[in-house]
């Protein structure tokens, strides 16, 4: 009877040791995976920091102004070019026979025709 009990306990210990080994192996894999993810997160944060620095250099107002002058040919706005929405509605209603809904559309599309530098 004692031999059978010892044999059963030996088998149980062998099964538990195999289970424990697998558990240890899985935990090491998960730990390695967690370290990899942490490293990737750190690298991405560094990349984001570099991109933010580049972005802040790219959107400097003096740089944007210089590029706008070079490529867009924009000129400074005169006080005579500034008009109100009421002026535009009045101008469109006097010059054309449009409905109020059409006037709103024409205002958004035709401001450049009224305001000439």
RAWO-V576626 format. One record per pair of residues at least 12 apart in sequence whose C-alpha atoms are under 7 Angstrom apart, sorted by the first residue. I is the first residue (numbers start at 1). GAP is how many residues later the second one is. D is the distance in Angstrom with one decimal. If there is no record, write none. Layout:
# RAWO-V576626
i=[I/I]
gap=[GAP/GAP]
d=[D/D]
This chain:
# RAWO-V576626
i=[81/81/88/89]
gap=[34/36/19/14]
d=[5.8/6.9/6.7/6.6]
